[in-house]
Amino acid sequence: MHDQANKDYRDGPNRSLTLAMIVRDGGQNLACLLKEAGSWTDAIIVGDTGSTDGSAATARNAGALVLDIPWHDDFAAARNAVLEACPAGWILVLDDDELLSPADWAQLRAWCDTHDAVTAPVGLVFATRNYLSRPDRRGWRPVPVPDPHALPTGAPADGYVASRKVRLFPARADVRFQGILHETVEADLASAGIDLHAAPWPVHHFGMLNEDPAKAHHYLEMARRKTARMPRNARAWSELADCAVACNRDAEALGAAECGLALDPDDPDLGLTGAEVMRRLSRTDTADRLLSRVVESTRAVRHQRATAAHLRARIALETNRTAEAGPHILQALRLDPGDPHALNTLGVWHLLRGDNTRAEHVLRRAAARLPGSAEPRLNLGRLHLREGRWEQARLWLEGALQVDPDCDKAREALSRIPRSAQETV
C-alpha cells in the first residue's frame, strides 16, 4: 500500500484512499493496475464475482482484501457489497480493464491528502477514455499529441470515446450504487447534498477495444430488465437505446430513445441517439428536427452541439441539399475545431461544390487524423478519379481497402480506373 515513509497520517483516516473493485477474470491488466495502485492507495478491496483465471490470488498477492461475491446479474449489488467493507475516507472505483497514468496517480493522491472526506465531502467526476479499434463511433476523438496523461506504454488505439461518471466519493453508508447495469452513485450523492466536481485525471479503459457480441447481447438483456424496473427513468431508456445500437437492433434502439425522450425531451444524448437511428432508417426530417433541438439545448455541452450540427450537415448532403449543409458543418467545426470526422464532411462538401483544391487540403488533414478510417481515403480517391489522376486515385483507394477490406465503395471506385491507366501503372 501507500508508502508510509512519504506520508504523515496525523490528519487521520478521513483523507485515506481506498480502491474498490469488482473483478471477474481480470487477467494481466489486473496485475498491472494493482501494482500501480498499491503505491498510492491505503487499501484495496476486491470483490471477485467468479473468476477462473486466478484473479483472486493475484489480488491477494498484491495485498488486497478479496471478497467472494455471488454474481446475480446486478452490478450495483456487487459494488455495494464491496463498499460495505471499505474503511472511512475516500473511495476510488476502477475496473480491471482500466488504468490511471503514474503522474495522475500521484496528483490524485496529493488531492486526497489535502481534502477531508467527512468535513468537505465531494464527488469527483472522471472522464473515461473508452479506447476503440475503429473510429466510426459517435464522439470518437484522436488521442491528443502531446498527451499529458499518457500511459508509459502509450495509447492502445488511435482514439477513444469519452464518458463521464463519479469515480471518487466519500465512504458513507448513505452513498451506494444504483442500477443493475451502468451503475452510478450520483443519485445518492445528490440526495446527500454532496456537490460534484470535475477531476482532471482521465481513466484509460481498454474493454471496448475488441468486439464481444455475447457480452453486448447480455448487456442488452440487462438493460431491458433495468427499464422494466425503472420505467420512469430516462437514463435507463438511453442505456437501452445504446445497448440496442451496439447489437444492430435499430428498431428497438429507436423505440427506447423515443420512450426516454417522452420522459425527458431535452436530454441531448437521447436526442443524438434517436436522430442517429432515424437517419439510418431514412426518417431524415424527424432526425433533423431532433438535432436542431440538441444544437439549441442549454443542457448540451459543446461537443454534443457540435455532433448534432455535424449530423445535420451529413443529412443535408445525403438528401442532396448541399447548400444547406455548409452552415451546419461550419457550425460544427466552430464548436469543435479538432473533430476529424467533421473535417472529412467539410471535404465532401467542398468536393460536391467543385472546389477540388480546398477539398483535397481538408481531406488530407482528415486522413492524417483518422488513420483507422476508410472514409477520407475513399473521398480522396474519388477526387483524383474526377481529375483523371489515376495513380493518386489508386493509391488512396487501395489505402481505404487496407484500412477496411469490406469497403465496397472503394472497390467499385477502383474498378472505374481505365484499364489502360492500370496497365501503365
C-alpha positions as CSV (number, residue, x, y, z in Angstrom):
1,M,0.0,0.0,0.0
2,H,0.9,3.7,0.0
3,D,4.5,4.3,1.2
4,Q,4.1,5.4,4.8
5,A,7.6,7.0,4.6
6,N,6.2,9.5,2.2
7,K,3.2,10.5,4.2
8,D,2.5,11.5,7.7
9,Y,-1.1,10.4,8.6
10,R,-1.5,12.8,11.5
11,D,-4.7,14.1,9.7
12,G,-6.4,10.8,10.4
13,P,-8.3,8.3,8.2
14,N,-10.7,10.8,6.6
15,R,-8.0,11.5,3.9
16,S,-7.2,7.9,3.2
17,L,-7.7,6.4,-0.2
18,T,-9.3,3.0,-0.9
19,L,-9.5,1.4,-4.3
20,A,-12.8,-0.5,-4.6
21,M,-13.3,-3.0,-7.4
22,I,-15.3,-5.9,-8.7
23,V,-13.5,-8.4,-10.8
24,R,-14.1,-11.5,-12.9
25,D,-11.1,-12.9,-14.9
26,G,-9.1,-9.7,-14.8
27,G,-6.1,-11.2,-16.5
28,Q,-2.8,-9.4,-16.8
29,N,-4.2,-5.9,-16.7
30,L,-5.5,-6.5,-13.2
31,A,-1.9,-7.3,-12.0
32,C,-0.7,-4.0,-13.7
33,L,-3.5,-2.0,-12.1
34,L,-3.0,-3.4,-8.6
35,K,0.8,-2.9,-8.8
36,E,0.4,0.7,-9.7
37,A,-2.4,1.3,-7.2
38,G,-0.5,-0.2,-4.4
39,S,1.9,2.6,-4.5
40,W,-0.7,5.3,-3.9
41,T,-3.7,3.8,-2.0
42,D,-4.1,2.9,1.7
43,A,-6.3,-0.1,1.0
44,I,-7.6,-2.2,-1.9
45,I,-10.9,-4.1,-1.7
46,V,-11.6,-6.5,-4.5
47,G,-15.0,-8.3,-4.9
48,D,-14.4,-11.4,-7.0
49,T,-17.6,-12.4,-8.8
50,G,-16.4,-15.8,-10.0
51,S,-13.0,-15.6,-11.6
52,T,-11.5,-18.8,-13.1
53,D,-8.1,-17.3,-14.1
54,G,-6.5,-16.8,-10.7
55,S,-7.6,-13.2,-10.4
56,A,-8.4,-13.6,-6.7
57,A,-5.0,-14.9,-6.0
58,T,-3.4,-12.1,-8.0
59,A,-5.3,-9.6,-5.9
60,R,-4.4,-11.3,-2.6
61,N,-0.7,-11.3,-3.6
62,A,-0.9,-7.6,-4.3
63,G,-2.1,-7.0,-0.7
64,A,-5.8,-6.6,-1.5
65,L,-8.7,-7.8,0.7
66,V,-10.6,-10.2,-1.5
67,L,-14.3,-10.8,-1.0
68,D,-16.1,-13.7,-2.7
69,I,-19.3,-12.1,-4.1
70,P,-22.0,-14.3,-5.7
71,W,-23.0,-12.9,-9.0
72,H,-26.7,-12.2,-9.6
73,D,-26.6,-10.2,-12.8
74,D,-26.6,-6.9,-10.8
75,F,-23.5,-4.7,-11.0
76,A,-24.8,-2.3,-8.3
77,A,-25.4,-5.1,-5.8
78,A,-21.9,-6.4,-6.3
79,R,-20.3,-3.0,-6.0
80,N,-22.3,-2.2,-2.9
81,A,-21.1,-5.4,-1.2
82,V,-17.5,-4.1,-1.7
83,L,-18.5,-0.6,-0.3
84,E,-19.7,-2.3,2.9
85,A,-16.1,-3.4,3.5
86,C,-14.4,0.0,2.8
87,P,-12.9,2.0,5.6
88,A,-13.5,5.7,6.2
89,G,-12.0,8.2,3.8
90,W,-12.2,8.4,0.0
91,I,-13.3,5.6,-2.2
92,L,-12.0,5.3,-5.8
93,V,-13.8,2.9,-8.2
94,L,-11.9,1.4,-11.1
95,D,-12.4,-1.8,-13.1
96,D,-9.9,-4.5,-14.0
97,D,-9.6,-3.2,-17.6
98,E,-8.8,0.4,-16.6
99,L,-5.7,2.3,-15.6
100,L,-4.5,5.7,-14.5
101,S,-1.2,7.2,-15.6
102,P,1.5,7.2,-12.9
103,A,1.6,11.0,-13.0
104,D,-2.2,11.1,-12.4
105,W,-2.0,8.6,-9.6
106,A,0.5,11.0,-7.9
107,Q,-1.8,14.0,-8.3
108,L,-4.9,12.1,-7.2
109,R,-3.0,11.0,-4.0
110,A,-1.9,14.6,-3.3
111,W,-5.6,15.7,-3.7
112,C,-6.8,13.2,-1.2
113,D,-4.0,14.2,1.3
114,T,-5.4,17.8,1.3
115,H,-9.2,17.1,1.3
116,D,-11.2,15.7,4.2
117,A,-13.9,13.2,3.2
118,V,-16.0,14.0,6.3
119,T,-15.8,17.8,6.7
120,A,-15.7,18.6,3.0
121,P,-17.3,15.7,1.1
122,V,-17.5,15.9,-2.7
123,G,-17.9,13.5,-5.6
124,L,-15.2,13.7,-8.4
125,V,-16.4,13.1,-11.9
126,F,-13.7,11.4,-14.1
127,A,-13.6,11.3,-17.9
128,T,-13.1,7.8,-19.2
129,R,-11.2,7.3,-22.4
130,N,-13.0,4.3,-23.9
131,Y,-10.4,3.2,-26.5
132,L,-11.7,1.9,-29.8
133,S,-10.0,0.0,-32.6
134,R,-12.2,1.7,-35.1
135,P,-13.0,5.4,-35.3
136,D,-16.6,5.2,-36.6
137,R,-18.4,5.5,-33.2
138,R,-20.2,8.7,-32.4
139,G,-18.0,11.0,-30.3
140,W,-14.7,9.4,-31.3
141,R,-11.7,11.6,-30.6
142,P,-8.0,11.1,-31.6
143,V,-5.6,10.7,-28.7
144,P,-4.1,14.2,-28.0
145,V,-0.5,14.9,-29.1
146,P,1.3,15.5,-26.8
147,D,-0.7,13.7,-24.2
148,P,-0.2,15.0,-20.6
149,H,-2.0,11.9,-19.3
150,A,-0.2,9.3,-21.4
151,L,0.5,5.8,-20.1
152,P,4.1,4.6,-20.1
153,T,3.2,2.1,-22.8
154,G,1.5,4.7,-24.9
155,A,-2.2,4.7,-26.1
156,P,-3.6,1.3,-27.1
157,A,-5.5,2.8,-30.0
158,D,-5.6,6.0,-32.2
159,G,-8.6,7.3,-30.4
160,Y,-11.4,6.9,-27.9
161,V,-15.0,7.9,-27.0
162,A,-15.2,9.8,-23.7
163,S,-17.8,9.1,-21.0
164,R,-18.1,10.7,-17.5
165,K,-19.2,9.5,-14.1
166,V,-18.3,9.8,-10.5
167,R,-15.3,7.7,-9.6
168,L,-14.2,9.2,-6.3
169,F,-16.5,9.8,-3.3
170,P,-16.6,9.7,0.5
171,A,-17.1,6.4,2.3
172,R,-20.6,6.8,3.7
173,A,-23.5,4.5,4.5
174,D,-25.9,6.7,2.5
175,V,-23.9,6.6,-0.7
176,R,-24.5,3.4,-2.7
177,F,-24.7,2.4,-6.4
178,Q,-28.0,2.2,-8.2
179,G,-28.8,0.3,-11.4
180,I,-28.2,-3.3,-12.3
181,L,-26.2,-2.0,-15.4
182,H,-24.2,1.2,-15.9
183,E,-24.5,1.6,-12.1
184,T,-23.7,5.0,-10.6
185,V,-23.7,6.7,-7.2
186,E,-24.8,10.1,-8.5
187,A,-28.4,9.8,-7.2
188,D,-27.3,9.1,-3.6
189,L,-24.7,11.9,-3.7
190,A,-27.4,14.3,-4.8
191,S,-29.8,13.0,-2.0
192,A,-27.0,13.6,0.5
193,G,-26.4,17.1,-0.8
194,I,-22.9,16.3,-1.9
195,D,-21.6,18.5,-4.8
196,L,-19.9,17.1,-7.8
197,H,-16.6,18.5,-9.3
198,A,-14.7,17.5,-12.4
199,A,-11.5,15.6,-11.9
200,P,-8.6,16.4,-14.3
201,W,-7.3,12.8,-14.5
202,P,-8.7,10.5,-17.2
203,V,-9.3,6.9,-16.7
204,H,-7.9,4.7,-19.6
205,H,-10.4,1.9,-20.4
206,F,-9.5,-1.0,-22.7
207,G,-12.6,-3.1,-22.5
208,M,-14.1,-1.8,-25.8
209,L,-11.0,-2.5,-28.0
210,N,-12.3,-5.9,-29.0
211,E,-15.9,-6.6,-30.1
212,D,-17.6,-9.1,-27.9
213,P,-21.1,-9.9,-29.3
214,A,-22.0,-12.2,-26.5
215,K,-21.3,-9.6,-23.9
216,A,-23.1,-6.9,-25.9
217,H,-26.3,-9.1,-26.1
218,H,-26.0,-9.9,-22.4
219,Y,-25.9,-6.2,-21.6
220,L,-28.9,-5.6,-23.9
221,E,-30.9,-8.1,-21.8
222,M,-29.7,-6.4,-18.6
223,A,-30.7,-3.0,-20.0
224,R,-34.2,-4.4,-20.8
225,R,-34.6,-5.5,-17.2
226,K,-33.4,-2.2,-15.9
227,T,-36.1,-0.3,-17.9
228,A,-38.6,-2.8,-16.6
229,R,-37.6,-2.0,-13.0
230,M,-37.2,1.8,-13.7
231,P,-39.7,2.6,-16.4
232,R,-39.8,6.3,-15.4
233,N,-36.0,6.7,-15.6
234,A,-35.0,8.4,-18.9
235,R,-31.3,7.5,-18.4
236,A,-32.3,3.8,-18.3
237,W,-34.0,4.1,-21.6
238,S,-31.0,5.9,-23.0
239,E,-28.8,3.0,-21.9
240,L,-31.2,0.5,-23.5
241,A,-31.0,2.5,-26.8
242,D,-27.2,2.4,-26.7
243,C,-27.2,-1.3,-26.0
244,A,-29.6,-1.9,-28.9
245,V,-27.4,0.1,-31.2
246,A,-24.4,-2.0,-30.2
247,C,-26.4,-5.1,-31.2
248,N,-27.5,-3.6,-34.5
249,R,-31.2,-3.5,-33.4
250,D,-32.1,-0.1,-34.7
251,A,-35.9,-0.5,-34.3
252,E,-35.5,-1.4,-30.6
253,A,-33.0,1.4,-30.2
254,L,-35.4,3.9,-31.7
255,G,-38.3,2.7,-29.5
256,A,-36.1,3.1,-26.4
257,A,-34.9,6.5,-27.4
258,E,-38.5,7.6,-28.0
259,C,-39.5,6.3,-24.6
260,G,-36.7,8.2,-23.0
261,L,-37.5,11.4,-24.9
262,A,-41.1,11.2,-23.8
263,L,-39.8,11.4,-20.2
264,D,-37.0,13.9,-20.8
265,P,-37.5,15.7,-24.2
266,D,-34.4,17.8,-23.7
267,D,-31.9,15.0,-23.0
268,P,-29.1,15.6,-25.5
269,D,-27.8,12.1,-25.5
270,L,-31.2,10.7,-26.2
271,G,-31.7,13.3,-28.9
272,L,-28.4,12.3,-30.6
273,T,-29.0,8.6,-30.4
274,G,-32.6,8.9,-31.6
275,A,-31.6,11.1,-34.5
276,E,-28.7,8.8,-35.5
277,V,-31.0,5.8,-35.7
278,M,-33.7,7.8,-37.5
279,R,-31.1,8.8,-40.1
280,R,-30.2,5.2,-40.7
281,L,-33.9,4.4,-41.1
282,S,-34.3,7.2,-43.6
283,R,-36.5,9.3,-41.3
284,T,-34.3,12.3,-42.0
285,D,-36.9,15.1,-41.4
286,T,-37.6,13.9,-37.9
287,A,-33.9,13.3,-37.3
288,D,-33.1,16.9,-38.4
289,R,-35.7,18.3,-36.0
290,L,-34.3,16.4,-33.1
291,L,-30.8,17.5,-33.9
292,S,-31.9,21.1,-34.2
293,R,-33.2,20.9,-30.6
294,V,-29.8,19.5,-29.4
295,V,-27.9,22.3,-31.1
296,E,-30.0,24.9,-29.3
297,S,-30.2,23.0,-26.0
298,T,-28.8,24.7,-22.9
299,R,-28.2,21.3,-21.4
300,A,-26.0,20.1,-24.3
301,V,-22.3,20.6,-23.8
302,R,-20.1,21.9,-26.6
303,H,-19.1,18.6,-28.2
304,Q,-22.8,17.4,-28.2
305,R,-23.9,20.5,-30.0
306,A,-21.0,20.1,-32.5
307,T,-22.0,16.4,-33.1
308,A,-25.6,17.5,-33.7
309,A,-24.6,20.2,-36.2
310,H,-22.3,17.7,-38.0
311,L,-25.1,15.1,-38.3
312,R,-27.4,17.8,-39.7
313,A,-24.7,18.5,-42.3
314,R,-24.5,14.8,-43.2
315,I,-28.3,14.6,-43.5
316,A,-28.3,17.6,-45.8
317,L,-25.6,16.1,-48.0
318,E,-27.3,12.7,-48.1
319,T,-30.6,14.3,-49.2
320,N,-29.0,16.4,-51.9
321,R,-29.3,19.7,-50.0
322,T,-25.7,20.7,-50.5
323,A,-26.2,24.4,-49.9
324,E,-27.9,23.7,-46.5
325,A,-25.0,21.5,-45.4
326,G,-22.5,24.3,-45.4
327,P,-23.7,26.4,-42.5
328,H,-24.2,23.2,-40.4
329,I,-20.7,21.8,-41.0
330,L,-19.1,25.2,-40.4
331,Q,-21.0,25.5,-37.1
332,A,-19.8,22.0,-36.1
333,L,-16.2,23.0,-36.7
334,R,-16.6,26.3,-34.8
335,L,-17.8,24.3,-31.8
336,D,-15.3,21.6,-32.1
337,P,-12.4,22.5,-34.4
338,G,-10.5,19.3,-33.8
339,D,-13.2,16.9,-34.9
340,P,-11.6,14.9,-37.8
341,H,-14.9,13.4,-38.9
342,A,-16.3,16.9,-39.3
343,L,-13.2,17.8,-41.4
344,N,-14.0,14.8,-43.6
345,T,-17.5,16.0,-44.1
346,L,-16.2,19.5,-44.9
347,G,-14.0,18.0,-47.6
348,V,-17.0,16.2,-49.1
349,W,-18.9,19.5,-49.1
350,H,-16.1,21.2,-51.0
351,L,-15.9,18.3,-53.4
352,L,-19.6,18.4,-54.2
353,R,-19.3,22.2,-54.8
354,G,-16.5,21.5,-57.3
355,D,-13.8,23.1,-55.1
356,N,-11.2,20.3,-55.5
357,T,-8.3,22.3,-54.2
358,R,-9.9,23.0,-50.8
359,A,-11.4,19.5,-50.8
360,E,-8.0,17.9,-51.1
361,H,-6.4,20.1,-48.5
362,V,-9.2,19.3,-45.9
363,L,-9.4,15.6,-46.8
364,R,-5.7,15.1,-46.4
365,R,-5.9,16.7,-42.9
366,A,-8.8,14.3,-42.1
367,A,-6.9,11.3,-43.4
368,A,-3.9,12.2,-41.2
369,R,-6.1,12.4,-38.1
370,L,-8.1,9.3,-39.0
371,P,-5.5,6.6,-39.7
372,G,-8.1,3.9,-39.0
373,S,-10.9,5.3,-41.2
374,A,-11.5,4.4,-44.9
375,E,-13.8,7.4,-45.5
376,P,-11.3,10.3,-46.1
377,R,-9.2,7.9,-48.2
378,L,-12.2,6.9,-50.3
379,N,-13.1,10.6,-50.8
380,L,-9.6,11.5,-51.8
381,G,-9.7,8.6,-54.3
382,R,-12.9,9.9,-55.7
383,L,-11.5,13.4,-56.0
384,H,-8.5,12.1,-58.0
385,L,-10.7,10.0,-60.2
386,R,-12.7,13.1,-61.1
387,E,-9.5,14.8,-62.1
388,G,-8.1,11.8,-64.0
389,R,-5.1,11.4,-61.7
390,W,-5.3,7.6,-61.9
391,E,-2.2,6.8,-59.9
392,Q,-3.1,9.0,-57.0
393,A,-6.7,7.7,-57.1
394,R,-5.4,4.1,-57.0
395,L,-3.1,4.8,-54.0
396,W,-5.9,6.4,-51.9
397,L,-8.5,3.8,-52.8
398,E,-6.1,0.9,-52.0
399,G,-5.4,2.7,-48.8
400,A,-9.1,2.7,-48.0
401,L,-9.2,-1.1,-48.6
402,Q,-6.2,-1.6,-46.4
403,V,-8.0,0.1,-43.5
404,D,-11.3,-1.5,-44.3
405,P,-11.2,-4.6,-46.6
406,D,-15.0,-4.6,-46.7
407,C,-15.2,-1.1,-48.2
408,D,-17.2,-1.9,-51.3
409,K,-17.4,1.7,-52.4
410,A,-13.6,1.8,-52.6
411,R,-13.5,-1.4,-54.6
412,E,-16.2,-0.1,-57.0
413,A,-14.2,3.2,-57.4
414,L,-11.1,1.2,-58.2
415,S,-12.9,-0.6,-61.0
416,R,-13.5,2.8,-62.7
417,I,-9.8,3.5,-63.3
418,P,-9.3,2.9,-67.0
419,R,-7.7,-0.4,-67.9
420,S,-5.0,1.4,-69.9
421,A,-4.1,3.5,-66.9
422,Q,-3.9,0.4,-64.7
423,E,-1.6,-1.3,-67.2
424,T,0.6,1.8,-67.3
425,V,0.9,1.8,-63.5
